[in-house]
Amino acid sequence: MTLSEMSAEVEVAEKQRTITIAHSPDSDDAFMFYGLATNKVRVPGYRFEHTLCDIEKLNRRAMDEAFFDVTAVSFHAYPYIQENYALMGCGGSVGEGYGPMIVASRKIALDELKRVKVAVPGTLTTAYLTLKIFNPEIETEVVPFDRIIPEIQAGRFDAGLIIHEGQLTYASSGLTKIIDLGVWWRELTGLVLPLGGNAIRRSLGADVMRTVTQALRDSIQHGLDNREQGLEYAMQFARDLDTNLANRFVSMYVNERTLSYGDDGRAAIRKLLEVGHERGIIPMVPKVDFID
């Protein structure tokens, strides 16, 4: 590359607007952002800078700092950041009759759960919100999500609330499913269980918010259209899943509903947060709005 070519590249980079994006280091999020992270999807005048972080840490960082332009967020955490962020109309992870599970090393009756301590992946996760709606009397203790299964196996907890890939691997770890909260929620409400989405900082302005939201939608579509390459990229973040299980996990949480929640999906988000507020779990009135 000549000096003039290098100078031209620097000049172009300086003219580009940097959008900071934060999401969890999970195979489904990686698949979702594959197009943007690998520059397969480009937006003239924009560059995207990615940070990977555990979802509970992202929830709290968005509350404390409103630091990232785009951040993955548990729906439970959204009311706490709604003044600074709007929800993007794409990029959600939704349980279609499945979701976070309570698992244990032995069979535990549902009415016995309030007499044991349950390891949970964070008090701002949607898994925790759903658990407290299910039974507010259950005693919990926060444990990093990837340590919950080992902690149960070691006998330090009677049960745990598992998210991410643990939903597919708990049985091979010798654990028993006590309840799938996604199944319970659908039986209770008839709705899907919305778990997490992507939020965008309001201070970017309406035009930038729409442009970036479309960029994420294009990235999701690119992954779905180029599934083999997207899955190969996502396997870097699959945490002990083989290709078949990783493909199954990605299919659970990156699909047509990830491109668009649909009216029923948006209704499910509002319903979940309204119930959380009515039960006293969420202190503020949720105000859900979407950028399309």
Backbone bond lengths (Angstrom), bond angles and torsions (degrees), N, CA, C in turn:
res aa  C-N    CA-C-N  psi(-1)  N-CA   C-N-CA  omega(-1)  CA-C   N-CA-C  phi
1 M - - - 1.473 - - 1.533 108.81 -
2 T 1.322 114.47 131.54 1.462 118.99 179.94 1.523 110.36 -76.91
3 L 1.341 114.47 165.53 1.462 119.92 179.12 1.527 110.93 -61.55
4 S 1.327 116.98 -39.23 1.466 120.32 -179.39 1.524 110.68 -66.85
5 E 1.333 116.80 -36.78 1.465 120.32 178.15 1.525 110.23 -66.73
6 M 1.339 115.96 -41.89 1.467 119.94 177.69 1.522 110.61 -62.21
7 S 1.312 116.54 -42.17 1.467 120.55 179.25 1.517 111.08 -63.33
8 A 1.334 115.93 -38.13 1.463 120.29 179.21 1.521 110.65 -65.18
9 E 1.345 116.88 -40.22 1.461 120.97 178.89 1.527 110.58 -64.75
10 V 1.314 116.86 -41.89 1.463 120.58 178.83 1.518 110.06 -63.01
11 E 1.330 116.29 -41.51 1.464 120.65 -179.31 1.525 110.48 -63.41
12 V 1.336 116.79 -41.72 1.467 120.95 178.42 1.521 110.08 -63.31
13 A 1.348 116.56 -45.04 1.463 121.05 -179.18 1.521 111.24 -61.15
14 E 1.345 115.76 -38.65 1.462 119.34 -178.79 1.529 111.56 -67.50
15 K 1.331 116.40 -28.48 1.455 120.89 -179.45 1.526 112.29 -82.34
16 Q 1.321 117.41 -15.47 1.450 120.82 -178.39 1.523 111.17 -78.61
17 R 1.316 115.03 146.21 1.456 120.20 175.73 1.518 107.99 -90.79
18 T 1.327 117.04 127.61 1.457 121.32 179.47 1.524 109.99 -87.64
19 I 1.327 115.53 128.57 1.459 122.33 175.72 1.526 107.49 -112.68
20 T 1.323 116.29 120.40 1.460 120.00 179.97 1.529 109.53 -88.18
21 I 1.312 115.33 132.09 1.456 122.71 -177.36 1.517 109.13 -125.47
22 A 1.317 117.02 132.93 1.466 121.35 177.38 1.515 109.11 -125.59
23 H 1.320 115.97 131.98 1.463 120.12 175.94 1.510 109.46 -149.72
24 S 1.305 115.83 170.24 1.463 120.12 -174.89 1.531 110.62 -78.99
25 P 1.331 117.64 153.99 1.462 121.83 -179.64 1.527 110.77 -83.80
26 D 1.325 116.23 60.40 1.459 122.31 -178.11 1.517 109.29 -119.87
27 S 1.315 115.96 155.69 1.456 119.62 -174.61 1.519 112.79 -64.03
28 D 1.336 118.04 -33.30 1.463 118.74 -179.71 1.531 110.93 -71.43
29 D 1.332 117.96 -42.29 1.457 120.01 176.60 1.528 110.86 -65.49
30 A 1.322 116.43 -40.10 1.460 120.21 179.23 1.526 110.39 -61.56
31 F 1.316 116.52 -41.93 1.464 121.02 178.45 1.531 110.14 -63.28
32 M 1.316 116.17 -40.92 1.465 122.25 -178.83 1.529 111.17 -62.32
33 F 1.328 116.53 -41.41 1.460 121.62 -175.97 1.530 112.74 -96.75
34 Y 1.320 117.13 7.27 1.465 121.81 -177.33 1.530 111.66 -52.72
35 G 1.331 116.54 -48.00 1.462 119.92 -176.83 1.514 112.56 -61.20
36 L 1.325 117.27 -43.59 1.464 120.85 -179.34 1.521 111.66 -73.95
37 A 1.333 116.77 -40.73 1.466 120.32 -175.28 1.522 112.44 -67.58
38 T 1.323 116.20 -27.86 1.469 120.48 -177.79 1.528 112.46 -104.29
39 N 1.335 116.27 8.08 1.471 122.36 -179.39 1.521 113.49 61.67
40 K 1.321 116.51 22.08 1.464 119.81 171.56 1.527 109.63 -71.38
41 V 1.326 114.81 -29.99 1.465 121.91 174.67 1.520 107.36 -111.06
42 R 1.313 115.91 121.78 1.463 121.07 -179.29 1.527 109.77 -121.57
43 V 1.313 114.94 149.23 1.464 121.40 176.43 1.522 107.32 -126.18
44 P 1.328 117.88 116.29 1.474 119.62 -179.12 1.527 111.83 -54.09
45 G 1.316 115.10 129.92 1.462 120.67 178.21 1.515 114.73 87.77
46 Y 1.341 116.84 1.28 1.464 120.43 -177.47 1.525 110.48 -130.73
47 R 1.310 114.51 146.82 1.459 121.06 167.42 1.523 107.51 -131.02
48 F 1.343 115.75 150.05 1.468 120.51 -173.35 1.518 109.63 -119.65
49 E 1.325 114.52 128.07 1.465 122.27 -177.43 1.529 108.06 -112.37
50 H 1.332 116.81 120.79 1.463 121.93 -171.55 1.526 111.92 -103.40
51 T 1.323 115.43 138.24 1.459 123.48 172.64 1.522 107.89 -126.41
52 L 1.329 116.69 133.26 1.463 121.27 179.66 1.518 109.48 -107.55
53 C 1.342 115.80 131.59 1.459 120.28 -175.14 1.520 109.49 -157.45
54 D 1.325 117.09 148.33 1.453 122.90 176.69 1.527 110.72 -54.07
55 I 1.332 117.21 141.05 1.458 121.32 -172.24 1.527 112.78 -61.06
56 E 1.325 118.56 -37.96 1.463 118.77 -179.90 1.522 110.79 -66.44
57 K 1.325 117.04 -36.12 1.462 119.96 176.42 1.531 110.43 -66.67
58 L 1.326 116.78 -37.54 1.454 120.13 177.59 1.525 110.86 -65.75
59 N 1.330 116.51 -40.95 1.462 119.91 177.13 1.523 110.91 -55.11
60 R 1.320 115.46 -48.04 1.464 120.17 -175.42 1.530 111.49 -74.29
61 R 1.303 116.90 -34.17 1.462 118.97 179.23 1.527 110.55 -67.48
62 A 1.341 116.18 -37.71 1.465 119.58 177.42 1.522 110.90 -65.08
63 M 1.330 116.94 -35.31 1.464 121.49 177.51 1.521 111.31 -68.00
64 D 1.316 115.81 -42.59 1.462 120.33 -171.47 1.528 113.47 -81.37
65 E 1.358 116.24 -33.93 1.451 118.39 -168.37 1.518 115.57 -128.25
66 A 1.335 117.43 -21.05 1.467 120.00 -170.55 1.530 108.87 47.80
67 F 1.324 115.31 47.13 1.463 121.35 -168.19 1.528 112.84 -79.55
68 F 1.332 117.53 -46.61 1.454 120.57 -174.72 1.527 110.89 -86.41
69 D 1.332 115.99 147.11 1.463 120.08 176.47 1.525 110.76 -66.59
70 V 1.322 115.34 -42.46 1.468 122.24 177.11 1.512 107.57 -127.04
71 T 1.312 117.02 132.09 1.459 119.36 178.86 1.511 110.83 -139.56
72 A 1.320 115.46 136.93 1.459 119.43 167.71 1.521 107.49 -65.38
73 V 1.317 116.29 142.94 1.461 119.80 -176.34 1.520 109.12 -150.31
74 S 1.322 116.45 141.25 1.457 120.65 170.33 1.521 108.06 -68.91
75 F 1.325 116.84 141.99 1.462 118.23 179.67 1.526 111.48 -61.99
76 H 1.319 116.96 -30.50 1.464 119.63 176.04 1.521 110.90 -57.76
77 A 1.325 117.25 -36.94 1.463 121.49 -176.30 1.525 112.41 -79.63
78 Y 1.328 117.29 -17.10 1.467 118.37 -172.04 1.533 114.37 -58.07
79 P 1.341 119.99 -44.65 1.470 117.78 -179.74 1.528 113.58 -56.25
80 Y 1.334 117.18 -27.91 1.462 120.90 -179.15 1.533 112.14 -73.44
81 I 1.333 117.21 -19.25 1.469 120.59 -177.49 1.523 111.96 -118.80
82 Q 1.333 117.56 7.88 1.463 121.03 -171.17 1.532 113.84 -64.57
83 E 1.308 118.06 -22.17 1.467 119.72 178.23 1.529 111.07 -71.45
84 N 1.326 116.71 -29.77 1.466 120.73 -177.00 1.522 113.69 -102.74
85 Y 1.326 117.24 -18.49 1.456 121.41 -175.13 1.523 111.46 -130.55
86 A 1.337 115.73 148.91 1.461 122.77 167.21 1.530 107.79 -111.56
87 L 1.317 116.82 157.96 1.458 120.41 176.36 1.524 109.98 -82.46
88 M 1.315 116.23 136.29 1.457 120.39 173.54 1.530 107.66 -74.95
89 G 1.318 116.54 144.77 1.459 120.20 -177.44 1.509 114.03 -76.25
90 C 1.324 117.43 4.79 1.469 122.31 177.29 1.528 107.52 -140.75
91 G 1.322 115.15 171.55 1.460 119.51 174.64 1.505 115.28 90.57
92 G 1.331 117.37 14.88 1.458 119.91 -178.76 1.512 113.24 -88.14
93 S 1.316 115.19 153.34 1.467 122.82 171.53 1.521 107.14 -108.37
94 V 1.318 115.72 119.63 1.462 121.70 -172.76 1.515 109.50 -128.00
95 G 1.326 116.42 133.34 1.461 121.26 178.13 1.518 110.20 -90.05
96 E 1.305 116.59 111.67 1.465 121.98 -179.89 1.528 109.51 -85.79
97 G 1.336 115.60 71.33 1.457 118.87 -177.37 1.512 112.61 84.67
98 Y 1.324 116.92 19.27 1.463 122.85 174.50 1.513 107.39 -151.68
99 G 1.321 116.36 165.57 1.457 119.13 -178.73 1.506 111.91 175.79
100 P 1.322 117.34 -157.12 1.465 120.85 178.70 1.521 110.96 -56.90
101 M 1.322 115.83 146.75 1.467 121.31 -176.07 1.516 110.91 -125.73
102 I 1.304 115.28 146.98 1.461 120.42 165.67 1.519 106.41 -92.41
103 V 1.330 116.44 124.81 1.456 121.65 178.77 1.523 108.62 -125.71
104 A 1.315 115.34 159.87 1.465 120.61 -178.06 1.519 109.12 -152.10
105 S 1.319 115.30 167.95 1.467 119.93 178.33 1.522 111.47 -82.38
106 R 1.335 116.41 -9.55 1.465 121.40 177.52 1.520 108.57 -144.75
107 K 1.308 115.90 164.94 1.454 120.02 178.14 1.527 109.65 -69.83
108 I 1.329 115.80 128.24 1.458 121.51 178.70 1.526 108.05 -125.94
109 A 1.314 117.26 127.98 1.462 120.97 177.35 1.532 109.45 -67.68
110 L 1.317 116.59 149.67 1.465 120.33 -176.54 1.521 111.89 -59.51
111 D 1.329 117.10 -38.40 1.466 118.54 -179.09 1.525 112.27 -74.77
112 E 1.340 116.64 -9.31 1.461 120.80 177.70 1.527 111.57 -87.92
113 L 1.339 116.97 -14.58 1.460 120.23 -176.01 1.527 112.56 -60.52
114 K 1.321 116.89 -31.50 1.463 118.58 -179.04 1.524 112.33 -72.97
115 R 1.328 116.27 -3.58 1.471 119.64 178.11 1.525 112.40 -107.41
116 V 1.330 116.83 5.03 1.466 120.15 176.84 1.526 108.94 -123.88
117 K 1.309 116.22 163.39 1.463 120.73 177.78 1.526 108.48 -96.80
118 V 1.325 115.70 130.44 1.460 121.66 -177.08 1.525 109.79 -109.05
119 A 1.311 117.03 125.55 1.462 121.73 175.15 1.525 108.59 -74.17
120 V 1.344 117.18 130.50 1.467 121.59 -178.65 1.520 109.43 -125.75
121 P 1.345 117.19 153.74 1.472 120.23 -174.17 1.519 114.68 -84.45
122 G 1.328 118.20 7.02 1.457 120.79 179.16 1.514 110.18 144.23
123 T 1.318 116.64 144.41 1.460 119.99 -173.92 1.531 112.99 -82.30
124 L 1.332 118.07 -5.47 1.459 120.35 174.56 1.522 112.52 -103.77
125 T 1.317 117.19 0.34 1.460 119.90 177.35 1.525 109.78 -72.10
126 T 1.314 115.54 153.61 1.463 120.03 175.63 1.522 110.01 -67.75
127 A 1.311 117.10 -29.24 1.461 120.22 176.13 1.525 109.97 -58.31
128 Y 1.321 116.44 -44.65 1.473 120.86 179.75 1.526 110.73 -65.65
129 L 1.324 117.34 -43.93 1.464 120.51 178.26 1.527 110.43 -57.69
130 T 1.324 116.40 -46.75 1.464 120.20 -178.69 1.521 110.84 -64.47
131 L 1.327 116.83 -38.95 1.460 120.99 177.68 1.528 110.90 -60.55
132 K 1.330 117.06 -44.02 1.457 120.87 -178.32 1.530 112.12 -71.19
133 I 1.331 116.94 -30.05 1.465 119.45 172.75 1.528 109.33 -68.24
134 F 1.326 115.59 -40.80 1.464 121.23 179.62 1.523 111.37 -62.34
135 N 1.338 116.57 -48.27 1.462 120.70 -179.78 1.530 108.92 -156.97
136 P 1.331 117.21 100.33 1.470 120.35 -176.97 1.521 114.03 -68.07
137 E 1.335 117.39 -12.29 1.465 120.14 -176.88 1.522 112.98 -85.50
138 I 1.313 117.80 -8.61 1.466 120.27 -178.19 1.530 110.09 -67.00
139 E 1.320 116.42 128.92 1.465 122.05 177.91 1.521 109.35 -82.34
140 T 1.318 116.48 134.78 1.458 120.48 -175.13 1.524 111.61 -129.71
141 E 1.316 114.30 160.57 1.465 121.69 171.79 1.517 107.96 -144.15
142 V 1.327 116.26 135.41 1.460 120.50 -176.82 1.524 110.79 -76.66
143 V 1.321 115.02 131.61 1.461 123.60 177.05 1.531 106.87 -137.06
144 P 1.334 120.21 138.53 1.466 119.60 175.70 1.522 110.51 -50.24
145 F 1.328 116.34 136.96 1.468 120.20 -170.36 1.525 113.22 -56.00
146 D 1.330 117.14 -34.54 1.453 119.47 -177.51 1.530 112.56 -82.79
147 R 1.337 117.31 -0.47 1.460 121.55 176.66 1.528 112.36 -105.16
148 I 1.330 117.59 -6.77 1.461 119.82 -173.71 1.529 111.62 -64.51
149 I 1.310 117.96 -48.75 1.469 119.79 179.87 1.529 111.52 -62.64
150 P 1.349 119.87 -47.59 1.476 118.89 176.35 1.527 113.56 -59.29
151 E 1.336 117.70 -35.32 1.465 120.55 -179.85 1.529 110.96 -68.06
152 I 1.312 117.27 -36.96 1.475 120.08 175.81 1.527 109.34 -67.16
153 Q 1.313 116.84 -44.47 1.461 120.76 179.59 1.528 111.50 -60.21
154 A 1.324 116.06 -34.45 1.463 120.29 -179.58 1.523 112.37 -79.42
155 G 1.329 117.15 -5.19 1.456 121.11 177.55 1.505 115.06 83.47
156 R 1.343 117.01 11.08 1.458 119.10 -179.10 1.530 112.67 -82.98
157 F 1.337 116.23 -15.97 1.464 121.28 174.99 1.523 108.81 -137.57
158 D 1.319 115.30 146.27 1.458 119.26 177.07 1.520 111.57 -75.50
159 A 1.327 116.07 -32.20 1.458 120.76 -176.14 1.515 109.82 -152.08
160 G 1.332 115.45 164.49 1.453 119.77 178.89 1.515 111.00 -146.66
161 L 1.312 115.00 153.97 1.464 122.49 177.26 1.524 106.85 -101.05
162 I 1.322 117.07 112.74 1.464 120.33 -171.81 1.524 111.40 -106.73
163 I 1.341 114.31 144.46 1.450 122.77 177.47 1.525 107.72 -130.54
164 H 1.319 116.35 -178.60 1.463 122.69 177.58 1.536 111.15 55.47
165 E 1.321 116.50 -144.94 1.466 120.87 -172.14 1.517 113.79 -65.36
166 G 1.331 117.25 -19.06 1.458 119.97 178.23 1.510 113.10 -56.88
167 Q 1.343 116.67 -24.19 1.461 120.40 177.72 1.526 112.20 -63.27
168 L 1.339 116.45 -21.56 1.457 120.60 -179.92 1.526 112.92 -104.52
169 T 1.334 117.91 -15.24 1.463 119.93 -172.13 1.526 114.14 -112.36
170 Y 1.336 117.97 -5.37 1.472 119.20 -173.36 1.533 111.83 -60.39
171 A 1.329 117.66 -38.59 1.468 120.13 -177.01 1.521 111.33 -65.12
172 S 1.333 116.63 -39.01 1.468 119.86 179.21 1.518 111.08 -70.22
173 S 1.340 116.56 -14.35 1.467 121.50 175.63 1.525 111.27 -92.50
174 G 1.324 116.75 7.45 1.460 121.52 176.16 1.517 114.44 81.23
175 L 1.339 117.02 19.30 1.454 119.91 -177.96 1.528 111.45 -103.90
176 T 1.326 114.49 161.16 1.459 122.54 -177.03 1.528 109.77 -114.49
177 K 1.311 115.99 137.06 1.465 119.86 176.46 1.523 109.47 -78.42
178 I 1.340 114.91 128.57 1.461 120.80 176.95 1.530 109.83 -93.52
179 I 1.329 116.63 -46.04 1.460 120.92 176.64 1.518 109.82 -159.32
180 D 1.315 115.98 141.14 1.459 122.56 171.40 1.523 106.41 -97.50
181 L 1.322 116.73 114.31 1.462 120.76 -175.28 1.528 112.34 -70.43
182 G 1.324 117.45 -21.97 1.462 119.91 174.49 1.516 111.58 -68.80
183 V 1.332 116.06 -39.70 1.461 121.15 175.69 1.526 109.61 -65.25
184 W 1.340 116.11 -46.13 1.469 120.97 -179.84 1.522 111.19 -60.01
185 W 1.331 117.66 -43.99 1.464 121.71 -178.81 1.531 111.01 -62.89
186 R 1.335 116.51 -42.09 1.473 119.10 179.77 1.525 110.45 -65.17
187 E 1.341 117.13 -39.93 1.459 119.71 178.06 1.526 111.15 -65.34
188 L 1.341 116.04 -34.06 1.461 120.70 -179.11 1.521 112.26 -74.47
189 T 1.331 117.57 -42.67 1.467 121.63 -170.05 1.521 114.80 -116.87
190 G 1.339 116.62 -18.20 1.457 119.77 -173.03 1.517 113.17 78.61
191 L 1.339 116.81 8.64 1.460 121.78 -175.27 1.525 111.88 -112.66
192 V 1.322 115.38 159.94 1.466 120.93 170.52 1.527 108.35 -68.28
193 L 1.335 115.83 163.80 1.469 120.37 177.90 1.524 108.65 -104.98
194 P 1.333 117.64 106.16 1.470 120.53 178.00 1.526 109.89 -78.08
195 L 1.310 116.77 125.25 1.462 120.67 -172.51 1.522 112.83 -102.69
196 G 1.313 116.57 -51.18 1.458 119.01 -178.55 1.510 110.97 -152.36
197 G 1.315 115.35 157.72 1.457 120.73 178.86 1.503 110.34 -143.79
198 N 1.309 115.53 -166.18 1.457 121.31 176.05 1.519 109.04 -120.15
199 A 1.314 115.97 134.11 1.456 122.24 -178.80 1.522 108.90 -113.72
200 I 1.329 115.67 148.28 1.457 120.87 -177.34 1.529 109.43 -125.72
201 R 1.310 115.44 139.86 1.464 122.08 -172.73 1.527 110.89 -69.65
202 R 1.329 116.55 126.19 1.460 122.51 -175.78 1.522 112.70 -62.81
203 S 1.326 116.62 -31.17 1.465 120.08 -175.56 1.535 112.83 -67.63
204 L 1.330 117.75 -9.73 1.466 120.59 175.80 1.523 111.40 -66.48
205 G 1.324 116.56 -25.81 1.458 120.32 -177.24 1.519 111.67 94.81
206 A 1.306 116.21 155.00 1.470 121.82 -171.50 1.526 112.82 -60.00
207 D 1.335 117.95 -44.43 1.466 120.24 -176.34 1.522 111.66 -64.78
208 V 1.320 116.94 -45.77 1.467 120.53 179.61 1.532 110.36 -65.61
209 M 1.313 116.70 -40.78 1.473 119.96 178.97 1.525 110.87 -59.22
210 R 1.317 117.15 -43.00 1.468 120.19 179.48 1.527 111.30 -68.26
211 T 1.328 116.54 -40.80 1.469 120.29 -180.00 1.526 111.18 -62.60
212 V 1.315 116.22 -45.20 1.465 120.43 -177.95 1.535 110.42 -69.82
213 T 1.314 117.10 -37.18 1.461 119.93 177.19 1.522 110.23 -62.56
214 Q 1.326 117.29 -41.98 1.458 120.00 177.59 1.528 110.81 -65.05
215 A 1.328 117.22 -35.35 1.464 120.51 177.89 1.524 110.78 -62.55
216 L 1.331 116.85 -41.15 1.463 119.40 177.58 1.527 110.13 -66.29
217 R 1.324 116.83 -41.94 1.469 119.18 178.63 1.528 110.21 -60.68
218 D 1.325 117.19 -40.83 1.470 120.98 178.07 1.526 110.94 -64.47
219 S 1.337 116.78 -36.40 1.461 120.96 178.84 1.528 110.80 -66.30
220 I 1.320 116.13 -42.64 1.474 120.02 177.78 1.521 109.68 -62.66
221 Q 1.329 116.39 -45.93 1.468 120.19 -179.72 1.520 110.83 -62.09
222 H 1.336 116.52 -38.69 1.462 119.77 179.21 1.525 110.56 -61.94
223 G 1.324 116.70 -42.40 1.458 119.23 177.66 1.516 112.39 -62.99
224 L 1.322 116.18 -43.22 1.470 120.06 179.62 1.529 111.35 -65.71
225 D 1.334 116.21 -35.23 1.469 120.41 -179.76 1.521 112.19 -77.98
226 N 1.326 116.91 -22.45 1.475 122.07 -178.52 1.528 107.89 -125.89
227 R 1.315 115.07 58.97 1.460 121.21 -168.62 1.526 112.90 -60.28
228 E 1.307 118.03 -42.11 1.466 120.20 -177.09 1.521 111.64 -61.80
229 Q 1.345 116.04 -46.81 1.461 119.71 179.39 1.528 111.35 -68.52
230 G 1.337 116.20 -39.30 1.458 119.64 178.54 1.516 111.94 -63.92
231 L 1.332 116.28 -40.05 1.455 120.14 179.66 1.529 110.97 -69.32
232 E 1.320 116.48 -37.21 1.469 119.54 176.67 1.525 110.52 -60.31
233 Y 1.323 116.49 -41.69 1.469 120.53 176.84 1.529 110.31 -65.44
234 A 1.326 117.10 -43.54 1.468 121.61 -176.97 1.521 112.52 -67.14
235 M 1.331 117.74 -24.78 1.468 121.17 -178.20 1.526 111.91 -62.07
236 Q 1.331 117.22 -20.98 1.471 119.66 176.45 1.526 111.14 -62.30
237 F 1.342 116.17 -22.23 1.461 121.13 -173.15 1.531 111.54 -116.83
238 A 1.337 116.91 18.77 1.469 120.81 -169.14 1.526 113.91 -85.21
239 R 1.314 119.67 -4.66 1.463 123.52 174.14 1.526 113.28 45.08
240 D 1.315 115.94 73.41 1.464 123.16 172.27 1.532 114.35 71.65
241 L 1.331 118.68 8.92 1.456 119.98 174.09 1.524 109.65 -86.42
242 D 1.340 115.61 140.22 1.456 117.35 171.33 1.530 107.97 -78.78
243 T 1.332 116.00 175.93 1.465 119.59 -174.04 1.520 111.97 -60.51
244 N 1.339 117.69 -40.12 1.464 120.38 -178.57 1.526 111.62 -64.52
245 L 1.343 116.33 -44.36 1.461 119.27 179.43 1.525 111.44 -68.84
246 A 1.330 116.65 -38.15 1.466 119.79 178.12 1.526 110.12 -62.84
247 N 1.331 116.15 -41.61 1.453 120.71 178.20 1.529 110.37 -62.57
248 R 1.313 116.34 -41.07 1.466 120.71 178.46 1.525 111.01 -65.04
249 F 1.323 116.20 -43.13 1.462 120.10 -179.19 1.529 110.88 -64.83
250 V 1.328 116.85 -45.38 1.455 120.16 178.49 1.522 110.23 -60.98
251 S 1.337 116.85 -40.49 1.468 119.90 179.61 1.524 111.64 -62.80
252 M 1.333 116.90 -32.09 1.461 120.46 -179.92 1.520 111.75 -65.59
253 Y 1.330 116.42 -35.27 1.467 118.96 -169.31 1.523 115.25 -123.18
254 V 1.330 118.41 -1.22 1.466 121.13 171.38 1.520 107.38 -130.54
255 N 1.313 116.09 106.70 1.458 121.61 -174.46 1.531 108.67 -157.21
256 E 1.320 116.04 -162.57 1.463 119.00 -177.75 1.527 111.92 -59.86
257 R 1.332 117.02 -32.19 1.457 119.26 179.81 1.538 110.98 -71.70
258 T 1.299 117.26 -20.45 1.458 120.18 175.69 1.522 110.79 -72.11
259 L 1.329 116.04 -29.60 1.461 120.23 174.99 1.523 110.91 -71.46
260 S 1.333 115.72 -35.76 1.460 121.08 179.37 1.521 108.75 -155.64
261 Y 1.327 116.76 128.50 1.461 119.95 -178.97 1.523 112.29 -61.53
262 G 1.330 116.05 -31.08 1.454 120.31 -171.13 1.520 109.59 79.48
263 D 1.324 115.88 162.43 1.463 119.87 -178.33 1.523 111.51 -60.59
264 D 1.345 116.17 -39.71 1.467 118.78 -179.00 1.520 111.37 -70.43
265 G 1.340 116.94 -33.47 1.460 119.92 177.15 1.516 112.02 -66.56
266 R 1.321 116.55 -41.81 1.464 120.37 177.71 1.532 110.25 -67.07
267 A 1.338 115.98 -37.31 1.472 119.55 176.69 1.524 110.25 -63.50
268 A 1.335 116.53 -36.45 1.469 120.62 -179.81 1.524 111.19 -66.35
269 I 1.332 117.20 -39.26 1.464 120.34 177.87 1.523 109.72 -61.89
270 R 1.311 115.97 -48.26 1.469 119.90 -179.37 1.524 111.21 -62.96
271 K 1.329 116.59 -41.62 1.466 120.79 -179.29 1.519 110.75 -62.69
272 L 1.326 117.40 -46.56 1.462 121.54 -178.37 1.525 110.61 -58.89
273 L 1.331 116.28 -46.36 1.462 119.79 -177.50 1.529 111.32 -71.59
274 E 1.317 117.04 -35.74 1.472 119.52 176.87 1.523 110.97 -63.41
275 V 1.336 116.70 -43.87 1.467 119.96 178.41 1.527 110.03 -63.44
276 G 1.340 116.64 -41.76 1.452 120.19 177.76 1.515 112.02 -59.37
277 H 1.334 116.41 -39.19 1.464 120.38 178.22 1.530 110.94 -70.60
278 E 1.326 116.66 -43.95 1.474 120.69 -179.57 1.523 111.47 -61.47
279 R 1.352 116.80 -33.71 1.463 120.55 -179.77 1.519 112.47 -83.70
280 G 1.318 118.15 -0.08 1.452 121.10 177.96 1.519 114.52 81.80
281 I 1.319 117.88 11.45 1.464 121.39 -179.96 1.522 110.22 -82.90
282 I 1.325 116.33 -39.54 1.466 122.61 177.23 1.523 107.70 -103.84
283 P 1.324 119.30 118.17 1.468 120.78 -171.95 1.527 114.82 -73.26
284 M 1.335 117.91 -30.29 1.468 119.47 -176.10 1.526 110.85 -101.28
285 V 1.311 115.62 159.62 1.471 120.47 177.10 1.526 108.52 -72.99
286 P 1.339 118.70 122.11 1.465 120.24 -179.97 1.530 111.05 -68.20
287 K 1.341 115.44 137.78 1.471 121.59 176.32 1.521 106.71 -128.21
288 V 1.315 115.32 97.64 1.467 120.84 -172.21 1.536 109.57 -97.03
289 D 1.328 116.36 122.45 1.466 119.81 171.32 1.522 109.06 -136.55
290 F 1.330 114.63 153.17 1.455 120.99 -172.05 1.528 110.81 -120.68
291 I 1.327 115.08 147.39 1.462 122.57 173.53 1.525 107.32 -106.37
292 D 1.324 116.30 123.94 1.473 121.04 -179.48 1.528 111.06 -113.60
